[in-house]
């Protein structure tokens, strides 16, 4: 399939178009649930802007963004810093800039992409410079990577937005794993992480007053929320599960979600979809998501460009985590962390960030198809 002078993987494009239709119609049902009339129209506009961004990125090429990834990285840090001062406060968090006449802008959604590009550039340069690195050289490299990742992680954590911080760390883990460094570093990382998490949990249960004194009230409430998910309690989760479970085989149909629950257009979009289209519709969406992820894995295998492999691996790690986390929390298997479902949930910043990533993916796909046809 040709997009002007570019070749695009038709199955990737068809899958994205199906995501678009599912998103728009499900958000239409969600807006009926919460009594807001223009969410569906806004999502259509965001998708149209997103497709325009894809075309723009395919014209500019990935090399431009990789070349200037450090400039984008610095700009992203400035935005995250300004957010703590000038960001709009919603439910106790400063995660968004309020733009009159447009809506809100969430910088952390785009930081994920910038972090992928920056890490891909770092990994590629390291592997070119050290074909057979020593343990010390790898240690220095990992230390530099951690610094690059921890700065936006700390700024995002202060908003506070723990869910996005987890995404930053997962992106880093997957890309380092693909980079070819020695696996012993991952064993060491898991041991350190296990000790750190164990210590935090121990202090939480041993002395909550000490925990609050050391880590602060905000972090205490976030840990409390994470540890309390297993009892499957809470108005949002209970009503979401009731909506999913009552959908039956084929669901209630569009605009017929039987019960209200908070954030149906974002965090709990899967509950709206499942109640509308039932088990069959849910199985179709899950299959579509799995197909899309597998296509990305196949693309990473086919490309001969190492930096492209690193970019795709970061994107795959991010998408799979968000897909599993969002659907898992909706059905009560994972803690509720406010992670949206990629390409399906409502949101300008989040959707545009995914469409930007698609632009990079289509560029890589274009290279693979052209190399194959030579």
Long-range contacts (C-beta under 8 A, 24 or more apart in sequence): 3-55, 3-58, 3-362, 6-58, 6-362, 6-366, 7-365, 7-366, 7-369, 7-370, 7-373, 8-362, 8-365, 8-366, 9-295, 9-299, 9-362, 9-365, 9-369, 11-291, 11-295, 12-292, 12-295, 12-299, 12-358, 12-361, 12-362, 12-365, 13-362, 15-288, 15-291, 15-292, 15-295, 16-292, 16-343, 16-358, 18-288, 19-288, 19-292, 19-343, 19-344, 20-47, 20-343, 22-273, 22-285, 22-288, 22-344, 23-47, 23-269, 23-343, 23-344, 23-345, 23-346, 25-254, 26-269, 26-272, 26-273, 26-276, 26-344, 27-265, 27-269, 27-346, 28-254, 28-255, 29-254, 29-255, 29-256, 29-257, 29-272, 29-273, 29-276, 30-257, 30-264, 30-265, 30-269, 30-272, 30-346, 31-265, 32-255, 32-257, 33-257, 33-260, 33-264, 33-272, 34-260, 34-264, 34-265, 36-265, 39-265, 39-346, 42-103, 42-346, 42-348, 43-346, 43-351, 46-347, 46-348, 46-351, 46-352, 47-351, 47-355, 49-352, 49-355, 50-351, 50-352, 50-354, 50-355, 50-356, 50-358, 51-355, 53-352, 53-355, 53-356, 53-359, 54-355, 54-356, 54-358, 54-359, 54-362, 55-359, 56-359, 57-356, 57-359, 57-360, 57-362, 57-363, 58-359, 58-362, 58-363, 58-366, 61-363, 62-308, 62-311, 62-360, 62-363, 62-364, 65-117, 65-360, 66-117, 66-120, 66-121, 66-307, 69-114, 69-117, 69-118, 69-120, 69-121, 70-118, 70-121, 72-114, 72-117, 72-118, 73-114, 73-115, 73-118, 73-148, 76-107, 76-110, 76-111, 76-114, 76-152, 77-151, 77-152, 77-155, 79-107, 80-107, 80-108, 80-111, 80-152, 80-155, 80-156, 81-155, 83-107, 83-155, 83-159, 84-155, 84-158, 84-159, 87-159, 92-218, 93-159, 93-160, 93-161, 94-159, 95-159, 95-161, 96-349, 102-348, 103-348, 104-348, 104-349, 105-348, 105-349, 106-347, 106-349, 106-350, 107-349, 108-152, 108-156, 108-159, 108-161, 108-164, 109-164, 109-347, 109-349, 109-350, 109-352, 109-353, 110-349, 110-352, 110-353, 110-356, 111-152, 111-156, 111-164, 111-168, 112-164, 112-167, 112-168, 112-171, 112-318, 112-353, 113-353, 113-356, 113-357, 113-360, 115-148, 115-149, 115-152, 115-168, 115-171, 115-172, 115-314, 116-171, 116-175, 116-311, 116-314, 116-315, 116-318, 116-357, 117-311, 118-148, 119-145, 119-148, 119-149, 119-171, 119-172, 119-175, 119-310, 119-314, 120-175, 120-307, 120-310, 120-311, 120-314, 121-307, 122-148, 123-175, 123-176, 123-179, 123-307, 123-310, 124-306, 124-307, 124-310, 126-179, 127-179, 127-180, 127-306, 133-181, 135-182, 138-181, 138-182, 138-185, 139-185, 141-181, 142-176, 142-181, 142-185, 145-172, 145-176, 146-172, 160-218, 160-219, 160-222, 161-338, 162-222, 162-337, 163-325, 163-337, 163-338, 163-339, 166-321, 166-337, 167-318, 167-321, 167-322, 167-339, 170-317, 170-318, 170-321, 171-314, 171-317, 171-318, 173-317, 174-313, 174-314, 174-316, 174-317, 175-310, 175-313, 175-314, 175-317, 177-313, 178-309, 178-310, 178-313, 179-310, 201-227, 225-335, 225-336, 226-335, 226-337, 229-329, 229-332, 229-334, 229-335, 229-336, 232-332, 234-336, 235-261, 235-262, 236-261, 236-262, 236-263, 236-267, 236-268, 236-336, 237-329, 237-332, 237-336, 240-268, 240-271, 240-330, 241-271, 241-331, 241-332, 243-271, 243-272, 243-274, 243-275, 244-270, 244-271, 244-274, 244-275, 244-330, 244-331, 246-275, 247-274, 247-275, 247-276, 247-277, 247-278, 247-279, 247-282, 248-278, 248-279, 249-278, 249-279, 249-280, 250-277, 250-278, 250-279, 250-280, 250-281, 251-275, 251-276, 251-277, 251-278, 251-280, 251-281, 252-276, 252-278, 265-345, 265-346, 266-340, 266-345, 266-346, 266-347, 267-326, 267-329, 267-330, 267-336, 267-338, 267-339, 267-340, 267-345, 268-330, 269-326, 269-340, 269-341, 269-344, 269-345, 269-346, 270-326, 270-327, 270-330, 270-331, 270-341, 270-344, 271-330, 273-344, 285-344, 286-327, 289-323, 293-319, 293-320, 293-323, 296-361, 299-361, 299-364, 299-365, 299-368, 302-368, 302-372, 303-364, 303-367, 303-368, 304-371, 305-364, 305-367, 308-364, 308-367, 311-360, 311-364, 312-361, 312-364, 315-357, 315-360, 315-361
